[in-house]
Amino acid sequence: MSQFSSTSEAAGTSTPKPKFIIRLLSCLDRLILRGWRVFISLKFGIFLLSLLGVLAIYGTMGYASNAALGDNAIPMARVQFFEQPWFVGLMLLFAVNLIFSTWHVTIMSFTIWWKREFRRSKEYFLFGKTPRAEVLVPGGREEAEKILSKHFTRAHRDGNAFFAHSGIMARLGPTIIHAGMLLIIFSISAKAVLMWTGMIVTEGRFIAAEGEMTNVIHQPIDPAQQITELNREERHLDVWIRLLDFDEVKYPNSDTPAHFRSVLEILDPRDQTITVVQVDMNHSFRISTNLGKLKFHQAGYQALPDGEVQRINFDVRNQLTGERLAVADASPGVRVRVGETPYFLEVSGANPADRWTVYHIRDPYTPVDTGLLLGGKELEYTLQAREFYPDFRINQETGLPHSASDEPNNPALRVAIMLDGREVDTTWLFFDRQLDEMMPESHPRFRPRLEDVRVRSANVPEGETYDWDNPDHVVYVVGLYNRETGLRLGEEVLGIGDSSRPYEYTARVDHGETEAGQSAEGLFEVRILGPTTRFLTVLSVVDEPTVPWTNLGVAFMVIGSLLVYIYRYRAFYGLWDEEKGTLHMAIVPRWGQSPVMEEFNALIDKLSHGAGPIRLHDPGKAPEPEEVPPEHETVKPSTA
């Protein structure tokens, strides 16, 4: 017995019963099926949406709005919370749930135009919360069909059964709203994936001072922290950007900025094109680069201390009318926009009589006008003797000056014109008055003349010739005259390399090729006003390829909401009674919409020619199961 019992137990433990395996698999199947139904149910979608809302509030309050995090609050909220894989995964899970849980309604919404729902039992027209009645139609079924076709968007008849509906666009609204939500979810998820793979610039800075050109943008090494000197890396663009001008406008009697903007010049080496753009607090610009289609926003600015590069304010006026066009600040060699006009100003220097040039925005290479800067600056005028030729000649082959002999047959002295120690011009002074009058004016106020050549014989050894460039042997007497009055202002005795004493005066212009203060075309007048502050501007740089899809999703949601708000869906069901010659009718509005009693009464009046209904249903009675027809259902109750 014991031996038999032992064998039986061993066999029982090694061979499981087939029914147990079948039951196990059946339970697992039911569990999976039940779980899938829960997963795609509307209730589960509402749970996910509520969870995402709570998490979004926590991320906003805990990170983005946390004052303790300072400037790092928003980067930390984005990187450590909203763009984390688990948060993106929750959004994608909600998107999948939204697709499956509303699939039935979506198909119905886009096929509602062709929907033909005819058959309803007589009991359906006797009970219900929506209006129902029996009407005598004098014209019979044909007249009823004509009236329904005029009153509703779509009307159908199949024998004794009628179906018509109106406000069909309202049925598309929820589906369009859902499509907009999906677009937003997928665009946010796509941006996160692009950021994880480093394919887009999510946080960059362009930094330049007025007049500077660069092709560098700065990105944070740690994207959860702001860009600093230690937390940054440089990335180079294949285009160059010059900050032409920065303009700050403050509120009256206040240091608070009301408006600020930057004017930039973009040079594309690929086709050598130059584009001038303006970016301010409300307007950005976008350019295509090797790092993507980058968008630049005005992020901030900072005043710079006085340095080697100084900005000067220039008063630009219409020369004919005297009207001020703008006060433009510039540094030499950098074009700036003249106010809101289509003109750009470029100056060669920051002193009176330096040349200015105005260009039009349509043709940045061809000058529109040019002239000399005006000013009211105190200057020092000096002369410096450079070289002397006793018998001046010009070599016909080389065009260079030389002396035909050592005899003073045609003395000529070359002098440099200096303003505040800065050389602005050179000219030749001839002892021969006819030759001297032929020389162009070197300065609008002063005119130097070579009046004498004095040899210091005592300093020249007997038997030796004069060294015309040696100040110990020869000096030159130069008289300085006022150009306007002709008065002699002084006499200078100079050797080669010597400078005259300074002559101080207040200048409108210092010297130049054109008449003082006049432009070449007579269009503009540019005057120096004085130094001003130089600014450093900061532009945020981002690549946001998913933003158009996000905006499209928002637009879808707005359009869908408008459709739901503007249109009202109503379905009409009718059944013709051959024995009585009457029409049993019911109007069923979309759930949650306003009653349609007025429309119901008007329709009865048309069908009965004003006689009214034969019978109205009792709205107080409980509705029959067919109160909600199939086309109004969403999903089965077990999965809703």
LOZA-597233 format. One line per 3 residues: number of its first residue (from 0); for each residue x, y, z of C-alpha. Coordinates in steps of 0.2 Angstrom, whole numbers, plus 2048, in hexadecimal, padded with zeros to 3 digits. Example, Ala and Ser with C-alpha at 12.3 -4.5 7.8 and 13.67 -1.06 7.14 Angstrom:
2
0> 83E 7EA 827  844 7FB 824
//
This chain:
640
0> 800 800 800  80D 80C 805  817 809 7F5
3> 807 80B 7EA  803 81B 7F4  815 822 7F1
6> 814 81F 7DE  803 827 7DD  809 837 7E6
9> 818 838 7DB  80E 837 7CB  801 844 7D2
12> 80F 851 7D5  818 84F 7C4  808 84F 7B9
15> 7FD 85E 7BB  7EB 85D 7B6  7E7 864 7A5
18> 7D7 86D 7AC  7E2 878 7B8  7ED 87E 7A9
21> 7DD 883 79F  7D5 88C 7AE  7E6 895 7B0
24> 7E7 89B 79E  7D4 8A0 79E  7D7 8AB 7AE
27> 7E6 8B3 7A6  7DD 8B6 796  7CE 8BE 79F
30> 7DB 8C9 7AA  7E3 8CF 79A  7D3 8D3 791
33> 7CC 8DC 7A0  7DD 8E5 7A2  7DC 8EA 790
36> 7CB 8F1 791  7D0 8FB 7A0  7DF 901 797
39> 7D4 908 789  7C6 90E 793  7C0 920 795
42> 7C2 91F 7A8  7D4 91A 7A7  7D7 929 79B
45> 7CF 935 7A7  7DA 92D 7B5  7EA 930 7AA
48> 7E4 942 7A6  7E2 946 7B8  7F3 93E 7BC
51> 7FB 948 7AF  7F3 958 7B6  7F8 955 7C7
54> 80A 951 7C2  80A 961 7B7  805 96B 7C6
57> 812 963 7D1  820 966 7C3  81A 978 7C2
60> 819 97C 7D4  828 972 7D9  834 977 7CB
63> 82F 984 7BF  827 990 7CC  833 98C 7DA
66> 83C 99D 7DE  84A 994 7E8  850 98D 7D7
69> 852 99E 7D0  856 99F 7BD  858 98C 7BD
72> 846 989 7C1  83F 987 7AF  84E 97D 7A8
75> 84D 971 7B7  83A 96F 7B5  83C 96B 7A3
78> 84B 95F 7A4  848 957 7B4  835 955 7B3
81> 82B 959 7A4  837 952 797  83B 942 7A2
84> 838 931 799  82B 92C 7A6  821 93C 7A4
87> 822 93B 791  81D 928 792  80D 92D 79C
90> 808 939 78F  80A 92C 781  800 920 78C
93> 7F2 92D 78D  7F3 92F 77A  7F1 91D 777
96> 7E3 91C 783  7DB 92B 77B  7DC 923 769
99> 7D4 912 76E  7C7 918 77B  7C0 925 76E
102> 7C2 91A 75E  7B0 916 75D  7AA 928 75F
105> 7B8 92E 753  7B2 922 745  7A0 927 748
108> 7A4 93A 748  7AD 939 737  79F 92E 72F
111> 790 937 737  78D 940 726  789 930 71E
114> 780 928 72D  76E 921 729  765 91A 739
117> 753 916 735  74B 908 73F  743 90D 74F
120> 735 903 758  724 90B 75C  728 90A 76E
123> 737 915 76B  72C 924 767  721 922 776
126> 72D 924 784  73D 92F 787  745 93E 78E
129> 746 947 77D  737 94E 774  72C 941 76B
132> 71B 942 763  70E 93C 756  70A 948 748
135> 6FD 947 73A  706 94C 72A  6F9 952 71D
138> 705 94F 70E  70A 93E 713  71B 936 714
141> 721 940 704  71D 951 70C  726 94B 71D
144> 735 947 713  736 958 70B  734 961 71B
147> 741 957 724  74D 95A 715  74B 96C 716
150> 74D 96D 729  75B 961 72C  76D 960 724
153> 76A 94E 71F  759 944 71E  756 932 718
156> 746 927 716  746 915 715  734 90F 713
159> 72A 915 722  73A 919 72C  742 92B 72C
162> 753 931 733  75A 943 732  767 94C 73B
165> 76E 95E 73C  77D 967 744  788 959 73E
168> 798 963 741  796 963 753  799 950 753
171> 7AA 954 74B  7AF 95F 759  7B4 953 767
174> 7BE 948 75A  7C7 958 754  7CB 95D 766
177> 7D2 94B 769  7DD 94D 75A  7E4 95D 760
180> 7E8 955 771  7F1 947 768  7FB 953 75D
183> 800 95D 76D  806 94D 776  810 946 767
186> 818 957 764  81E 958 776  824 946 776
189> 82D 949 766  836 958 76D  83B 94F 77C
192> 842 941 771  84C 94D 766  853 955 776
195> 859 945 77D  862 941 76D  86A 952 76B
198> 862 955 75A  85B 967 75F  861 976 768
201> 855 978 777  85E 985 781  86B 991 778
204> 871 9A2 77A  878 9AF 76D  882 9BC 776
207> 88A 9CB 76D  88E 9DD 770  889 9EB 764
210> 894 9EA 755  89A 9D9 758  899 9CA 74C
213> 899 9B8 751  892 9A7 74C  893 99F 75D
216> 884 99A 768  885 994 77A  87D 984 781
219> 87C 97E 793  887 96E 796  87A 96A 7A4
222> 869 96E 79C  861 96F 7AD  86B 97E 7B2
225> 86D 98F 7AA  87B 994 79E  88A 99A 7A8
228> 89C 99C 7A5  89F 98A 7AC  88F 983 7A5
231> 890 986 793  897 980 782  899 989 772
234> 891 983 762  895 98B 751  889 990 744
237> 88C 990 731  885 9A2 731  88C 9B2 739
240> 882 9BE 742  887 9D0 746  87E 9DA 753
243> 87C 9EB 74B  872 9F5 758  869 9F3 768
246> 85B 9FF 76D  853 A02 77E  844 A0D 781
249> 83F A10 793  82F A16 79A  82E A29 79D
252> 837 A2E 7AE  83B A1C 7B1  84A A10 7AF
255> 83E A02 7AB  840 9FC 798  830 9FE 78E
258> 837 9F6 77F  848 9F0 779  84D 9E8 768
261> 85D 9E2 75F  861 9E5 74D  86C 9D7 745
264> 875 9D4 735  875 9C2 72F  883 9BD 723
267> 881 9AC 71B  892 9A6 713  889 999 709
270> 882 9A6 6FD  88A 9B6 703  879 9BD 707
273> 876 9CA 715  866 9CC 71E  861 9D9 72B
276> 854 9D4 738  84D 9DC 748  849 9D2 757
279> 840 9D9 766  835 9D3 775  826 9CF 769
282> 82F 9CA 759  83C 9BC 756  844 9B6 746
285> 849 9A5 740  858 99F 735  85D 98F 72E
288> 86E 989 734  879 979 736  871 977 747
291> 85F 978 740  852 985 73D  856 990 74C
294> 84B 99D 754  852 9AC 75C  849 9B6 76A
297> 84E 9C6 773  852 9BF 785  85C 9CD 78D
300> 869 9DB 78C  876 9E3 797  87F 9F4 796
303> 892 9F2 794  89F 9FE 79C  8A9 A09 791
306> 8B6 A00 787  8C0 A00 778  8B1 A00 76D
309> 8A5 A0F 770  894 A12 76A  890 A24 764
312> 87F A2C 762  87C A34 751  86E A40 74D
315> 868 A3B 73B  85D A49 733  855 A4C 722
318> 861 A5A 71B  853 A63 711  846 A64 71F
321> 850 A63 72E  845 A55 735  84D A49 741
324> 84C A37 73A  853 A2E 749  861 A2E 756
327> 86C A1F 752  87A A18 75C  889 A10 753
330> 89B A0C 753  8A7 A0E 745  8A4 A01 737
333> 893 9FA 73D  883 9FE 735  874 A03 73F
336> 862 A06 73A  85C A18 73A  84D A16 745
339> 83E A0E 73C  844 A14 72B  84A A08 71E
342> 85B A10 71F  86B A0A 727  87A A16 72D
345> 88C A11 72D  89A A1D 733  8AD A1C 730
348> 8B1 A24 741  8AA A2D 750  8B1 A3E 74D
351> 8AB A4D 743  8AF A4C 730  8B0 A39 731
354> 8A6 A32 723  895 A2B 724  88B A21 718
357> 879 A1C 717  872 A0C 70F  861 A06 70A
360> 85A 9F6 711  856 9F0 6FF  868 9F2 6F9
363> 875 9F1 708  884 9F3 6FC  880 A03 6F3
366> 881 A13 6FD  872 A1E 6FC  87B A2E 703
369> 88B A32 70B  893 A41 714  89D A47 722
372> 899 A47 734  894 A57 73D  898 A5B 74F
375> 89C A68 75C  8AC A60 762  8BB A6A 769
378> 8CA A65 75E  8DD A69 75D  8E3 A6C 74C
381> 8F6 A69 749  902 A67 73A  911 A5B 739
384> 91F A5D 72C  922 A4C 723  92D A4E 714
387> 935 A5C 709  93A A5D 6F7  945 A6C 6F2
390> 941 A6A 6DF  930 A61 6DF  92C A56 6D0
393> 921 A47 6CC  928 A38 6C4  91E A35 6B4
396> 921 A22 6B4  91E A1E 6C7  913 A2D 6CC
399> 91E A30 6DB  925 A40 6E1  938 A44 6E0
402> 944 A52 6E0  94C A57 6D0  95B A60 6D8
405> 961 A65 6E9  95D A77 6E5  94D A7F 6EC
408> 946 A82 6DB  934 A7C 6DF  933 A79 6F2
411> 925 A6D 6F8  921 A67 70A  915 A59 70E
414> 90C A5B 71E  900 A50 728  8F0 A58 72F
417> 8ED A52 741  8DD A54 74B  8DF A4F 75E
420> 8EF A46 759  8E6 A3C 74C  8EC A3D 73A
423> 8DD A41 72F  8E6 A47 71F  8F6 A4C 716
426> 8F9 A5A 709  907 A62 700  90C A74 703
429> 915 A7D 6F4  91F A8D 6F5  919 A91 6E4
432> 908 A9A 6E7  900 A94 6D6  904 A81 6DA
435> 8FE A84 6EC  8ED A8B 6E6  8EB A7B 6DC
438> 8EB A70 6EB  8DB A6A 6F3  8D6 A71 703
441> 8DC A66 711  8D0 A6D 71F  8C0 A77 71F
444> 8C6 A84 72B  8D9 A85 72A  8E5 A87 71B
447> 8F8 A85 71D  904 A8D 711  917 A8B 70F
450> 91E A9C 711  931 A9A 713  93F A8D 713
453> 94D A92 71F  95E A8B 71F  968 A8B 72F
456> 979 A8E 727  982 A8E 737  97E A7C 73A
459> 984 A76 729  997 A73 728  9A0 A7C 71B
462> 9A1 A73 70B  992 A68 70E  981 A68 706
465> 971 A6B 70F  967 A5C 716  955 A62 712
468> 94E A55 71F  959 A5A 72D  950 A66 739
471> 962 A6D 73E  965 A72 72C  954 A77 725
474> 944 A7D 72D  933 A82 724  928 A90 728
477> 916 A8C 726  908 A99 728  8F7 A94 72E
480> 8E8 A9E 727  8D5 A9E 72A  8CD A98 71A
483> 8BD AA2 71C  8C5 AB3 721  8D6 AB1 71A
486> 8DE AB7 72A  8EF AB1 72F  8ED AA7 73F
489> 8FF AA3 743  910 A9E 73D  919 A8D 73F
492> 92B A89 73D  92D A76 73B  93A A6A 737
495> 937 A59 730  92E A4F 73D  929 A5E 747
498> 917 A62 74C  90F A73 74D  907 A7A 75C
501> 8F4 A75 75E  8E6 A81 758  8D6 A7E 762
504> 8C5 A81 75B  8B3 A7A 75B  8B0 A70 74B
507> 8A0 A6C 742  8AC A61 737  8BE A5F 737
510> 8C3 A5C 725  8BD A53 716  8BB A51 704
513> 8AA A5A 703  8A3 A6A 709  8A1 A6B 71C
516> 891 A63 722  88A A5E 711  886 A4D 70B
519> 889 A47 6F9  877 A45 6F4  870 A53 700
522> 864 A46 708  86A A44 71A  874 A4D 728
525> 87D A44 735  883 A4C 745  88D A45 754
528> 883 A46 764  88F A3D 770  894 A2C 778
531> 886 A21 77E  885 A10 786  88A A00 77D
534> 87F 9F1 780  881 9DE 781  872 9D5 77A
537> 86D 9C3 77E  862 9B9 773  85A 9A8 777
540> 85D 99B 769  852 98C 768  84D 97F 75A
543> 83B 97B 75C  836 970 74D  827 969 757
546> 81F 97A 75B  815 97B 74B  80D 96A 74F
549> 809 970 761  801 980 75A  7F7 975 74E
552> 7F1 96A 75C  7EB 97A 766  7E3 980 756
555> 7DA 96F 754  7D4 970 766  7CD 982 764
558> 7C4 97D 753  7BD 96E 75B  7B6 978 76A
561> 7AF 985 75F  7A6 977 755  79E 970 765
564> 799 981 76B  792 988 75A  789 979 754
567> 77C 96E 75C  779 95C 756  767 956 755
570> 761 945 74E  74F 943 748  747 931 748
573> 736 92E 740  72A 920 73D  71B 921 731
576> 70B 919 736  702 912 727  6F2 90F 730
579> 6F0 920 737  6FA 92A 72B  704 932 739
582> 716 934 73C  71E 92F 74D  72D 93A 750
585> 73B 93E 75C  749 94A 75D  759 945 767
588> 766 952 76A  778 94E 76E  77B 94A 780
591> 77E 95A 78B  777 965 77E  769 972 780
594> 756 96C 77E  74F 96C 76D  73C 96F 772
597> 73A 97F 768  741 976 758  736 967 75C
600> 726 972 75D  72B 97B 74D  72D 96B 744
603> 71D 964 74A  714 974 744  71C 972 732
606> 717 960 731  705 962 737  702 972 72E
609> 6FF 97B 73F  6F3 96D 746  6FF 968 753
612> 703 956 759  6F7 948 75C  700 943 76B
615> 710 948 775  719 93B 77F  71A 93D 792
618> 72C 942 797  72A 93D 7A8  729 92B 7A5
621> 739 921 7A5  742 920 794  743 910 78B
624> 755 908 787  755 90F 776  755 921 77D
627> 767 921 778  768 91B 766  778 912 760
630> 780 920 757  780 92A 767  789 91D 771
633> 79C 91E 774  7A2 90E 77A  79B 8FF 783
636> 797 902 795  7A3 8F5 79A  7B2 8FF 793
639> 7AB 910 796
//
